[in-house]
Each structure stands twice: as structure tokens, then as C-alpha cells.
Amino acid sequence: MAHQALEALIFKHKGVYFMKDMATPEVIDSIEHMEVRESDVFLVTYPKSGTIWTQQILSLILNEGHRNGTENIDNIERAPWIEYNIRNADFSSRPSPRLFSTHMPYYLMPRDLRFKMGKVIYVFRNPKDAMVSFYHFYQMYSKLSYPVDFETFADVYMSGKVIGGSWFDHVRGWYTHKEDFNILFLTYEEMKKDLRSVVLKICKFVDIKLDEKAIDIVLERATFNKMKYDPHANYSFLPKDLLDQSRGNFLRKGTIGDWKNMMTVAQNEKLNQIYKEKLGDLPIKFFWDINEETAS
Ligand SMILES: Nc1ncnc2c1ncn2[C@@H]1O[C@H](COP(=O)(O)OS(=O)(=O)O)[C@@H](OP(=O)(O)O)[C@H]1O
């Protein structure tokens, strides 16, 4: 029953799951033909992997008005989702450089990106923390008629029947097709460990030169505590009938290793096994705990 409640929120299209009532197969299919500009930046993530954090960083890097607080633009408007265009933004009339967000797999992206037009920033997070964050997100998701327990959620997540599909397929797909795109890979964990280096990497990738003072402002405004209370960044602007943040916060804990407080030994072993089967051959390393010195 609880499994059914979760599955009722999504629909499957071309091998991956989307939020019901928020996207249609026609819109998703049309994205392939979207015209891409050289200066476009597509932020791609599996859900709960650092999307809104990176949206904030990119908004700060690309817009002086965002850094000095003179503009009044929500990050969802600045970096609209291409598959969930809830504010009906007219993508073609947006000034450059345009910024877009998406949770889509590589094979549904605009075709022009394959010709190395535009830039892709792919941020991924270890699958255990992404799962725990996702579980808490579902508690706030207003379309879910009653709370789902963690055991059920972990089951559904590991089978990939959640928004965005399987974490394992998403990461594998993007990682093994990276040569097809002009792409920068980042991890949530490296952002946590050394945000300055990540911000410098992003600046280089998007070809923006900022002085030290501007970099410091980006770092300061992208901290967890600053973002938690920044109405342009914390997604409090989402309608309550979509996400009810009185039941939790989008900016919840913002750390590495919270999975240890939630997952049972059996769940952890099961996830490790799936990881080994699906990604064991790839040279990907993660920090699984905030105190780890080197990724494993
Ligand atoms: N500034 C900053 N620092 C550290 N962590 C941050 C920050 N901003 C967002 N977050 C954490 O990112 C998690 C939400 O992921 P997403 O933004 O990808 O969610 S979504 O896919 O767009 O729904 C969610 O993780 P959890 O706290 O583990 O739930 C957020 O807290």
C-alpha cells in the first residue's frame, strides 16, 4: 500500500520517472529539439544531490546583482527546470548566459549539447545521503497523502521507482557518456570539503573571472546557514500544495554521513551490493562521512 502511494506520484517515460502533473511526455520529448546557445549552462543532478546549492553558486557567479543583492529574482526563475517549467518561462527570450536545471538522464537532453554546444555541470552525491535526503523531501511533498516510513522508501529508492529514476542508472549514464558533452563533474562532498576550489573550478568552466572579494561573497552567500534563510534560495517560494516546508526544510542538515543515522545494517549491505553490481567498474570515489580524510 505504501509502495503504491509512492508510485502513484510518478510516471515513467523512456525508462525514467517524472513527477506526475508537473511534466508530460510531450514536453519531455520536445526538449531534445531545444535550441542551445554556446553560453548556456545546464545544471544536471540526480534529486537531492546539491541542486539548489549549485543553483545559488551559479546565480552568484553569473550575476553581479545577485552578489550585491540589488535584484529580486528567485533561483527557480534564474535556473528553471527544463522538464518542470512550473512558471512557464519562455526559454527562447531569456538573455544569455541562460541557466537551466534538470534531473534528466543524458539521453533525454537537448541534442545540441551532444555537438558540444553549451555547458553541462553534473553534480552528484553519495547515494546513501541522497536517499536519506530524498526520504525527508517526500515527507514534505504535499501530493503524498500520508507519511511513508523509511523502510518502504529505501526499498522503492533502491529499485529506482522515484522521481529521477535510479540513482545508479543516472550516475552511470552520465559518467559513461561524459565524452559526448562539454561537462564539468562535481560532487556534493567536494563542495562540502572545499567550496572555494569548487567555485574556482566553476568560474573557469563558465569562463567568468571574479576578483577575490567577489569570490568571498559567493562563498559567504552559499553557506548552508545563509541559504536556509535566503528566500530566493531556500525554495520557500514553492506553493504549499506542492511542498509544505512546515513539515520539514529543503535545507535540512546539509552534511555528509547522515545516512548512518537512518540506514540499517541490512539496508546498507543491500545498497553496497547494488552499487558494486551497477557501478563497481567505474573509478568513482566518495566521501561517506564528513570526517573522512580521503574519499573511498
Ligand atoms: N548550502 C548548502 N550546503 C550544504 N548542503 C546544502 C546546501 N544547500 C542545500 N543543501 C542540501 O542539498 C540537499 C537538497 O538537494 P537538492 O537541492 O539537489 O534537492 S532537489 O533535487 O532540488 O529537490 C539537502 O540535503 P539534506 O540536508 O541532506 O536533506 C540540502 O540541505
The ligand as an ORCA input file, in Angstrom:
! r2SCAN-3c Opt
* xyz 0 1
  N      24.494     25.476      1.091
  C      24.327     24.174      1.280
  N      25.259     23.448      1.941
  C      25.120     22.135      2.155
  N      24.035     21.408      1.736
  C      23.067     22.091      1.074
  C      23.165     23.473      0.811
  N      22.038     23.839      0.132
  C      21.283     22.732      0.003
  N      21.892     21.680      0.568
  C      21.382     20.310      0.725
  O      21.099     19.713     -0.535
  C      20.012     18.773     -0.357
  C      18.891     19.100     -1.316
  O      19.306     18.655     -2.575
  P      18.783     19.285     -3.928
  O      18.925     20.753     -3.889
  O      19.502     18.563     -5.017
  O      17.249     18.900     -3.934
  S      16.318     18.845     -5.232
  O      16.731     17.705     -6.027
  O      16.444     20.096     -5.959
  O      14.949     18.637     -4.691
  C      19.574     18.882      1.101
  O      20.329     17.880      1.796
  P      19.900     17.285      3.233
  O      20.121     18.378      4.216
  O      20.831     16.129      3.457
  O      18.468     16.864      3.129
  C      20.046     20.289      1.430
  O      20.184     20.549      2.808
*
